[in-house]
Amino acid sequence: MSLVRRAVPEDAEEVLRLRQVMLDAMGRTSASTDWHAQSLPVLRARLADPEGDFAAFVAEHPERPEALGALVAGTLEYRIGRAGNPHGLVGYVFSVATDPGARRRGYARACMEELLQWFRERGAGHVMLTASADAEPLYASLGFTRDSDPSMRLYL
């Protein structure tokens, strides 16, 4: 298995490529990549801040040295504390993607384990994510359970 590492600014284009792989697989957005040019400088800046509230972990592609094979990204956010999470820190996983040519080799799992460790080290009380049906067995094997809380969204 390839080495998992924290993503750096030089990985930004590949991180966006893998995020697009995930978005395309979900079929919820346009396949257009026009937004990448606007997103790239912001992503590079976030990847350059190792002390910030955002982290991405990547695995090198096993056959293409210029490419990444897998990506897991998330943020740490503060919510007012409550029972079970008095400090109010919550991890959110929002991008999990594996290059189609690198699937079924454990790369996403290895990246996810690193992100979960990052959340633990920062004191997150729990971690949330949205799972596709295909990915649910992976997350369940890592200890995630279905959440009964309803979710709503407003696009601004």
Accessible surface in RSA format (square Angstrom, percent):
REM  Atomic radii and reference values for relative SASA: ProtOr
REM  Chains: A
REM  Algorithm: Lee & Richards
REM  Probe-radius: 1.40
REM  Slices: 20
REM RES _ NUM      All-atoms   Total-Side   Main-Chain    Non-polar    All polar
REM                ABS   REL    ABS   REL    ABS   REL    ABS   REL    ABS   REL
RES MET A   1   154.01  79.8  69.01  45.7  84.99 202.4  66.28  56.4  87.72 116.2
RES SER A   2    28.52  24.1  11.38  15.2  17.13  39.5  21.64  46.1   6.88   9.6
RES LEU A   3   139.99  78.0 129.07  92.3  10.92  27.5 134.49  94.4   5.50  14.8
RES VAL A   4    27.03  17.8  10.27   9.3  16.76  40.4  10.27   8.9  16.76  45.4
RES ARG A   5    72.44  30.4  65.99  33.6   6.44  15.3  52.34  71.5  20.09  12.2
RES ARG A   6    66.63  28.0  57.77  29.4   8.87  21.1  38.05  52.0  28.59  17.3
RES ALA A   7     2.07   1.9   0.00   0.0   2.07   4.7   0.00   0.0   2.07   5.5
RES VAL A   8    63.46  41.8  63.46  57.5   0.00   0.0  63.46  55.1   0.00   0.0
RES PRO A   9    35.15  25.6  34.82  31.7   0.33   1.2  35.09  29.0   0.05   0.3
RES GLU A  10   148.69  85.4 112.83  85.4  35.87  85.4  72.10 139.5  76.59  62.5
RES ASP A  11    13.96   9.8  12.32  12.3   1.65   3.9   1.65   3.9  12.32  12.3
RES ALA A  12     0.32   0.3   0.15   0.2   0.17   0.4   0.15   0.2   0.17   0.4
RES GLU A  13   108.24  62.1 101.41  76.7   6.83  16.3  34.60  66.9  73.63  60.1
RES GLU A  14    36.25  20.8  35.54  26.9   0.70   1.7  17.13  33.1  19.11  15.6
RES VAL A  15     6.32   4.2   6.32   5.7   0.00   0.0   6.32   5.5   0.00   0.0
RES LEU A  16     7.06   3.9   7.06   5.1   0.00   0.0   7.06   5.0   0.00   0.0
RES ARG A  17    64.58  27.1  62.43  31.8   2.14   5.1  54.26  74.2  10.31   6.2
RES LEU A  18     0.00   0.0   0.00   0.0   0.00   0.0   0.00   0.0   0.00   0.0
RES ARG A  19    68.45  28.7  68.45  34.9   0.00   0.0  12.68  17.3  55.77  33.8
RES GLN A  20    12.49   7.0  12.49   9.1   0.00   0.0  12.18  25.9   0.32   0.2
RES VAL A  21    29.01  19.1  25.25  22.9   3.76   9.1  27.58  24.0   1.44   3.9
RES MET A  22    28.06  14.5  24.23  16.0   3.84   9.1  19.54  16.6   8.52  11.3
RES LEU A  23    27.87  15.5  27.55  19.7   0.31   0.8  27.70  19.5   0.17   0.5
RES ASP A  24    69.85  48.9  49.29  49.1  20.56  48.6  28.18  66.3  41.67  41.6
RES ALA A  25    82.35  75.7  38.04  58.7  44.32 100.8  51.31  72.3  31.04  82.2
RES MET A  26    74.56  38.6  47.55  31.5  27.02  64.3  48.84  41.5  25.72  34.1
RES GLY A  27    61.82  76.2   0.00   N/A  61.82  76.2  28.82  79.1  33.00  73.9
RES ARG A  28   171.69  72.1 136.26  69.5  35.43  84.4  58.89  80.5 112.81  68.4
RES THR A  29    74.28  52.8  48.79  49.5  25.49  60.7  58.09  78.0  16.19  24.5
RES SER A  30    80.65  68.2  57.06  76.2  23.59  54.3  55.51 118.2  25.15  35.2
RES ALA A  31    76.25  70.1  58.51  90.3  17.75  40.4  58.73  82.7  17.52  46.4
RES SER A  32    47.69  40.3  33.01  44.1  14.68  33.8  40.92  87.1   6.77   9.5
RES THR A  33    70.02  49.8  61.83  62.7   8.19  19.5  28.48  38.2  41.54  62.8
RES ASP A  34   122.91  86.1 103.55 103.1  19.36  45.8  39.74  93.5  83.18  83.0
RES TRP A  35    80.64  32.4  76.31  36.9   4.33  10.2  73.10  39.0   7.54  12.2
RES HIS A  36    34.98  19.1  34.87  24.2   0.11   0.3  20.73  21.4  14.25  16.6
RES ALA A  37    78.74  72.4  58.87  90.9  19.87  45.2  66.09  93.1  12.65  33.5
RES GLN A  38   149.76  83.7 134.07  98.0  15.69  37.4  51.08 108.7  98.68  74.8
RES SER A  39    33.90  28.6  27.06  36.1   6.84  15.7  15.03  32.0  18.86  26.4
RES LEU A  40    28.98  16.1  28.98  20.7   0.00   0.0  28.98  20.4   0.00   0.0
RES PRO A  41    80.63  58.8  71.59  65.3   9.03  32.8  74.90  61.8   5.72  35.6
RES VAL A  42    98.04  64.5  94.27  85.3   3.77   9.1  97.96  85.1   0.08   0.2
RES LEU A  43    20.48  11.4  17.72  12.7   2.76   6.9  20.13  14.1   0.35   0.9
RES ARG A  44    93.10  39.1  92.23  47.0   0.87   2.1  33.26  45.5  59.85  36.3
RES ALA A  45    63.85  58.7  48.95  75.5  14.90  33.9  57.09  80.4   6.76  17.9
RES ARG A  46    99.65  41.8  97.52  49.7   2.13   5.1  35.07  47.9  64.58  39.1
RES LEU A  47    15.84   8.8   1.53   1.1  14.31  36.0   3.92   2.8  11.92  32.1
RES ALA A  48    60.21  55.4  35.68  55.1  24.53  55.8  40.35  56.8  19.86  52.6
RES ASP A  49    67.26  47.1  63.74  63.4   3.51   8.3  21.27  50.1  45.99  45.9
RES PRO A  50    77.93  56.8  75.37  68.7   2.56   9.3  76.50  63.2   1.43   8.9
RES GLU A  51   151.84  87.2 123.90  93.7  27.94  66.5  58.60 113.4  93.23  76.1
RES GLY A  52    22.32  27.5   0.00   N/A  22.32  27.5  19.13  52.5   3.19   7.2
RES ASP A  53    70.32  49.3  64.92  64.6   5.40  12.8  22.28  52.4  48.04  47.9
RES PHE A  54    15.58   7.8  14.89   9.2   0.70   1.8  14.89   9.0   0.70   2.0
RES ALA A  55     0.77   0.7   0.00   0.0   0.77   1.8   0.77   1.1   0.00   0.0
RES ALA A  56     0.22   0.2   0.00   0.0   0.22   0.5   0.00   0.0   0.22   0.6
RES PHE A  57    15.03   7.5  15.03   9.3   0.00   0.0  15.03   9.1   0.00   0.0
RES VAL A  58     0.04   0.0   0.04   0.0   0.00   0.0   0.04   0.0   0.00   0.0
RES ALA A  59     0.01   0.0   0.00   0.0   0.01   0.0   0.01   0.0   0.00   0.0
RES GLU A  60    57.01  32.7  57.00  43.1   0.01   0.0  37.36  72.3  19.66  16.0
RES HIS A  61    11.85   6.5   4.62   3.2   7.22  18.5   4.12   4.2   7.73   9.0
RES PRO A  62    54.83  40.0  14.79  13.5  40.04 145.5  23.13  19.1  31.70 197.0
RES GLU A  63   108.97  62.6  80.47  60.9  28.50  67.9  60.39 116.8  48.58  39.7
RES ARG A  64    89.57  37.6  88.75  45.2   0.82   2.0  44.38  60.7  45.19  27.4
RES PRO A  65   120.27  87.7  94.46  86.1  25.81  93.8 101.52  83.8  18.75 116.5
RES GLU A  66   130.42  74.9  99.54  75.3  30.88  73.5  78.44 151.7  51.98  42.4
RES ALA A  67     2.31   2.1   0.79   1.2   1.52   3.4   1.93   2.7   0.37   1.0
RES LEU A  68     4.54   2.5   4.54   3.3   0.00   0.0   4.54   3.2   0.00   0.0
RES GLY A  69     0.00   0.0   0.00   N/A   0.00   0.0   0.00   0.0   0.00   0.0
RES ALA A  70     0.00   0.0   0.00   0.0   0.00   0.0   0.00   0.0   0.00   0.0
RES LEU A  71     0.66   0.4   0.66   0.5   0.00   0.0   0.66   0.5   0.00   0.0
RES VAL A  72     0.00   0.0   0.00   0.0   0.00   0.0   0.00   0.0   0.00   0.0
RES ALA A  73     2.72   2.5   2.72   4.2   0.00   0.0   2.72   3.8   0.00   0.0
RES GLY A  74     0.00   0.0   0.00   N/A   0.00   0.0   0.00   0.0   0.00   0.0
RES THR A  75    24.88  17.7  24.88  25.2   0.00   0.0  22.30  29.9   2.58   3.9
RES LEU A  76    21.80  12.1  16.83  12.0   4.97  12.5  16.83  11.8   4.97  13.4
RES GLU A  77    61.33  35.2  56.18  42.5   5.15  12.3  22.51  43.5  38.82  31.7
RES TYR A  78   137.27  64.1 119.42  67.9  17.86  46.5  91.23  68.6  46.04  56.8
RES ARG A  79   115.10  48.3 111.95  57.1   3.16   7.5  51.40  70.2  63.70  38.6
RES ILE A  80   151.09  86.0 136.15 101.4  14.93  36.0 136.15  98.0  14.93  40.5
RES GLY A  81    25.96  32.0   0.00   N/A  25.96  32.0   6.40  17.6  19.56  43.8
RES ARG A  82   146.66  61.6 131.05  66.8  15.61  37.2  72.12  98.6  74.53  45.2
RES ALA A  83    94.13  86.5  69.85 107.8  24.28  55.2  82.25 115.8  11.87  31.4
RES GLY A  84    73.44  90.6   0.00   N/A  73.44  90.6  40.28 110.5  33.17  74.3
RES ASN A  85     6.45   4.4   5.51   5.3   0.94   2.3   1.91   4.6   4.54   4.4
RES PRO A  86   102.52  74.7  80.03  73.0  22.49  81.7  82.62  68.2  19.90 123.7
RES HIS A  87   136.07  74.4 124.52  86.6  11.55  29.6  80.56  83.0  55.51  64.6
RES GLY A  88     1.27   1.6   0.00   N/A   1.27   1.6   1.27   3.5   0.00   0.0
RES LEU A  89    45.56  25.4  45.56  32.6   0.00   0.0  45.56  32.0   0.00   0.0
RES VAL A  90     5.13   3.4   5.13   4.6   0.00   0.0   5.13   4.5   0.00   0.0
RES GLY A  91     0.00   0.0   0.00   N/A   0.00   0.0   0.00   0.0   0.00   0.0
RES TYR A  92    54.97  25.7  54.97  31.3   0.00   0.0  42.44  31.9  12.53  15.4
RES VAL A  93     9.65   6.3   1.46   1.3   8.19  19.7   1.46   1.3   8.19  22.2
RES PHE A  94    85.52  42.8  66.40  41.1  19.12  49.8  75.93  46.0   9.59  27.5
RES SER A  95     1.44   1.2   0.90   1.2   0.53   1.2   1.19   2.5   0.25   0.3
RES VAL A  96    29.50  19.4  17.07  15.5  12.43  29.9  17.07  14.8  12.43  33.7
RES ALA A  97     6.27   5.8   0.06   0.1   6.20  14.1   6.27   8.8   0.00   0.0
RES THR A  98    19.27  13.7  15.27  15.5   4.00   9.5   8.73  11.7  10.54  15.9
RES ASP A  99     7.47   5.2   7.47   7.4   0.00   0.0   0.00   0.0   7.47   7.5
RES PRO A 100    83.67  61.0  64.50  58.8  19.16  69.7  65.01  53.7  18.66 116.0
RES GLY A 101    41.06  50.6   0.00   N/A  41.06  50.6  33.71  92.5   7.35  16.5
RES ALA A 102     0.58   0.5   0.00   0.0   0.58   1.3   0.00   0.0   0.58   1.5
RES ARG A 103   108.63  45.6  95.82  48.8  12.82  30.5  39.95  54.6  68.68  41.6
RES ARG A 104   238.70 100.2 190.11  96.9  48.59 115.7  80.55 110.1 158.16  95.9
RES ARG A 105    99.35  41.7  78.30  39.9  21.04  50.1  39.65  54.2  59.69  36.2
RES GLY A 106    29.52  36.4   0.00   N/A  29.52  36.4  21.42  58.8   8.10  18.1
RES TYR A 107    12.64   5.9  10.68   6.1   1.96   5.1   0.34   0.3  12.30  15.2
RES ALA A 108    16.16  14.9  14.31  22.1   1.85   4.2  14.31  20.2   1.85   4.9
RES ARG A 109    83.97  35.3  82.76  42.2   1.22   2.9  32.40  44.3  51.58  31.3
RES ALA A 110    15.83  14.6  12.82  19.8   3.01   6.9  14.22  20.0   1.61   4.3
RES CYS A 111     0.00   0.0   0.00   0.0   0.00   0.0   0.00   0.0   0.00   0.0
RES MET A 112     0.00   0.0   0.00   0.0   0.00   0.0   0.00   0.0   0.00   0.0
RES GLU A 113    81.47  46.8  75.95  57.5   5.52  13.1  27.88  53.9  53.58  43.7
RES GLU A 114    78.14  44.9  76.52  57.9   1.62   3.9   3.94   7.6  74.20  60.6
RES LEU A 115     0.00   0.0   0.00   0.0   0.00   0.0   0.00   0.0   0.00   0.0
RES LEU A 116    13.73   7.6  12.97   9.3   0.76   1.9  13.02   9.1   0.72   1.9
RES GLN A 117    78.05  43.6  78.05  57.0   0.00   0.0  30.10  64.1  47.96  36.4
RES TRP A 118     9.32   3.7   7.61   3.7   1.71   4.0   8.85   4.7   0.48   0.8
RES PHE A 119     1.35   0.7   1.35   0.8   0.00   0.0   1.35   0.8   0.00   0.0
RES ARG A 120   150.95  63.4 131.49  67.0  19.47  46.4  59.83  81.8  91.13  55.2
RES GLU A 121   117.19  67.3  77.39  58.6  39.80  94.8  37.34  72.2  79.84  65.2
RES ARG A 122    78.84  33.1  61.07  31.1  17.77  42.3  30.66  41.9  48.18  29.2
RES GLY A 123    39.66  48.9   0.00   N/A  39.66  48.9  31.32  86.0   8.34  18.7
RES ALA A 124    21.87  20.1   1.31   2.0  20.56  46.8   1.31   1.8  20.56  54.5
RES GLY A 125    38.80  47.8   0.00   N/A  38.80  47.8  12.52  34.4  26.28  58.9
RES HIS A 126    60.63  33.1  51.39  35.7   9.24  23.6  50.81  52.4   9.82  11.4
RES VAL A 127    34.11  22.4  17.00  15.4  17.11  41.2  17.00  14.8  17.11  46.4
RES MET A 128    70.89  36.7  66.87  44.3   4.02   9.6  63.00  53.6   7.89  10.4
RES LEU A 129    44.33  24.7  10.24   7.3  34.09  85.7  16.74  11.8  27.59  74.3
RES THR A 130   110.04  78.3  83.73  84.9  26.31  62.7  52.98  71.2  57.06  86.3
RES ALA A 131    22.48  20.7   6.63  10.2  15.85  36.1   6.92   9.7  15.56  41.2
RES SER A 132    58.43  49.4  42.48  56.7  15.95  36.7  44.30  94.3  14.13  19.8
RES ALA A 133    88.94  81.8  66.21 102.2  22.73  51.7  70.16  98.8  18.78  49.8
RES ASP A 134   138.85  97.3 112.31 111.8  26.54  62.8  35.93  84.6 102.92 102.6
RES ALA A 135    25.57  23.5  20.30  31.3   5.26  12.0  25.57  36.0   0.00   0.0
RES GLU A 136    60.67  34.8  60.67  45.9   0.00   0.0  20.81  40.3  39.86  32.5
RES PRO A 137    90.82  66.2  78.79  71.8  12.03  43.7  86.09  71.1   4.73  29.4
RES LEU A 138    36.27  20.2  30.30  21.7   5.97  15.0  34.24  24.0   2.03   5.5
RES TYR A 139    10.98   5.1  10.98   6.2   0.00   0.0   3.14   2.4   7.84   9.7
RES ALA A 140    58.41  53.7  41.88  64.6  16.53  37.6  42.85  60.3  15.56  41.2
RES SER A 141    71.76  60.6  30.71  41.0  41.05  94.6  43.10  91.8  28.66  40.1
RES LEU A 142    39.01  21.7  11.65   8.3  27.36  68.8  16.46  11.6  22.55  60.7
RES GLY A 143    57.88  71.4   0.00   N/A  57.88  71.4  35.66  97.9  22.22  49.8
RES PHE A 144    38.38  19.2  24.93  15.4  13.45  35.0  30.88  18.7   7.50  21.5
RES THR A 145   123.61  87.9  94.24  95.5  29.37  70.0  73.81  99.1  49.80  75.3
RES ARG A 146   168.01  70.5 136.16  69.4  31.85  75.8  73.56 100.5  94.45  57.2
RES ASP A 147    84.20  59.0  57.56  57.3  26.64  63.0  35.49  83.5  48.71  48.6
RES SER A 148   111.94  94.6  76.71 102.4  35.23  81.2  57.22 121.9  54.72  76.7
RES ASP A 149   103.65  72.6  87.23  86.8  16.43  38.8  20.34  47.9  83.32  83.1
RES PRO A 150   126.32  92.1  95.27  86.8  31.05 112.9 106.15  87.6  20.16 125.3
RES SER A 151   103.16  87.2  68.30  91.2  34.86  80.3  47.23 100.6  55.92  78.3
RES MET A 152   187.22  97.0 149.58  99.0  37.63  89.6 117.07  99.5  70.15  92.9
RES ARG A 153   178.60  75.0 136.95  69.8  41.65  99.2  41.35  56.5 137.25  83.2
RES LEU A 154   143.09  79.7 119.81  85.7  23.29  58.5 121.20  85.1  21.89  58.9
RES TYR A 155   177.46  82.9 154.65  88.0  22.82  59.4 126.51  95.1  50.95  62.8
RES LEU A 156   200.22 111.5 122.17  87.4  78.05 196.2 154.96 108.8  45.26 121.8
END  Absolute sums over single chains surface
CHAIN  1 A     9644.1       7427.0       2217.1       5600.3       4043.8
END  Absolute sums over all chains
TOTAL          9644.1       7427.0       2217.1       5600.3       4043.8
